[in-house]
Amino acid sequence: MSVEAHTNPAQAAPPRVPTQTDPSRYRHWKLKFAGPVATLLMDVQESGGLRPGYELKLNSYDLAVDIELADAVTRLRFEHPEVRSVVVTSGKRNVFCAGANIFMLGASSHPFKVNFCKYTNETRLAMEEASRESGQVYLAALNGTTSGGGYELALACEEIHLIDDRSSAVSLPEVPYLAVLPGTGGLTRLVDKRRVRRDLADVFSTLAEGCKGKRALEWKLVDAIHPPSTFAQAIQERATVLAEQAVPAQPSALARQAAGNGGPAPAANPAAALGAPHGVALTPLHKTITGRGIDYRYVTLAVDEPRRVATLVLKGPDAVTPLPPDAAALGADWYPLALFRELDDALVELRFNYETAGVVLVKTAGDLARVLETDALLHSRPHHWFMREVRLFIRRTLKRMDMTARTFFALVEPGSCFGGFLAEIALAADRVYMRGGSGDAVKLGLGASNAGPFPMGNGLTRLGQRFLDNPPHVQALLAKLPATFGAEAALEAGLVTAAPDELDWDDEVRIAVEERVSLSPDALTGMEASLRFAGPETMETKIFTRLSAWQNWVFTRPNATGPTGALTMYGKPGSPQFDFRRT
């Protein structure tokens, strides 16, 4: 279990969202294994909600359920690399999942609702990434009625199989029932991923009862239907076939080149090149929650609530750990994985437990040369399964930072070690301030991590998006890897926003922070989400754009959450009253 030490117990505070769990504490999911096939069994305990006031009936879920699912998806990839297909099904009869619990949503604050939808969708995207990149293909076995977020969970799987028992249906009833949207990418996945015809998707999304068997199959809402008598056998057979066919994705030529590994070519049997898959236990995070924030081993989150400012300090490695013959022997304590597990948890903590901390100052402390050497090691074995999973975890964490509705200012100061994967964190920030006027005493470094292995949701590297108008400049920077830059050179290269000298540093940073916290958080969320994703649009960016904009807006409208809105009135006598003016 996660080790969370608390201080100042007498200090009054709202109930915290527990962000960590492990299989010994699961209340809502069960993991089963049969060789290369794993089963994720959803069996939600009605009384096991995150907060009192609602029951999780019909496998409906809240954040507690999804935190367990996110943990299970990650553990499958690190602790059970032998698994090649994952069946997601229900432990209850006649129901797969009724979706997000409506009474939980109705009782939650607006920020919690939006962040809940965001976290849930990040978990869905992690499932899709596992199918695409890790060779763990997800199959949804819908053994009963599947609605709302339950169908959205199924949509995140590569295949959807529905029991054809004349009563079980798939549906997205949010629009007709609740006056909100399928908030974890349901609409986008219908048309972008499954290629459902627009007019049929329109009918389906306004049909509260959904679609059953044959129609669901004809409209491409599911991939197969099976009668109850053969459902279990059909699922087992298909999961076995998927496991036999699953092959992890190979690293791109760009990633191999950036790592100084243009070859060798992929093996004829790619799985053979991945190393012996014996699994790596994800040991508990050691975190101490104090009155001022959270202390981890490599990460410190300090929150100044009166100022609405948080400071996130990332510590560099104490030493460079050589890679053993089998990289998996490094375990969960290996610096890059340990650091980003802590950072990932800190970002979730920020979202749910420090809602008013609007500006986050990101700092690093350590030896830049060690960071760059560790960065090179991270990419030195592109085909090993453990190294791949560490890189993919880093990629997911950086994307979580991209999607977090906070202002991030990176501060490059004396003693900083923003290099390689830590430089990627600086490039993810909204602004980068680097202290100048002291020669080359302050440096920023680029490494293999900045050349392509950690693309954003739009498919671009952070360097590529930063210089969207000048691809040759990106290539010139990458040609010199690894490279370090003093303040003047970094400013000239466009890697930092400003480089005030030591006389102006404190004032310039202070003014920037004070100005930022004085602005409307709603306007800043919209502005930052718009500016962070220049360039092409993907299914992933569409999902989060629509969540940040449309769902964010819909959740505040009287038609949904007003005194007589549909979400407010759900389960109560009377009908919702709508303002019928279209905007």
Secondary structure by P-SEA (a helix, b strand, c coil): cbbbbbccccccccccccccccccccccbbbbbcccbbbbccccccccccccccccccccccaaaaaaaaaaaaaaacccccccbbbbbbcccccccccccaaaaaaccaaaaaaaaaaaaaaaaaaaaaaccccbbbbbbccccccaaaaaaaaaccbbbbbccccccccccccccccccccccccccccccccccaaaaaaaaacccccccaaaaaacccccccccccaaaaaaaaaaaaaaacccccccaaaaaaaccccccccccccccccccccccccccbbbbcccbbbcccbbbbbcccccbbbbbbbcccccccccccccccccccaaaaaaaaaaaaaaaaacccccccbbbbbbbccaaaaaaaaaaaacccccaaaaaaaaaaaaaaaaaaaccbbbbbbbcccccccaaaaaaaaaccbbbbbccccccccccccccccccccccccccaaaaaacccaaaaaaaaaaccccccaaaaaaaccccccccccaaaaaaaaaaaaaaaccaaaaaaaaaaaaccccccaaaaaaaaaacaaaaaaacccccccccccccccccbbbbbccccc
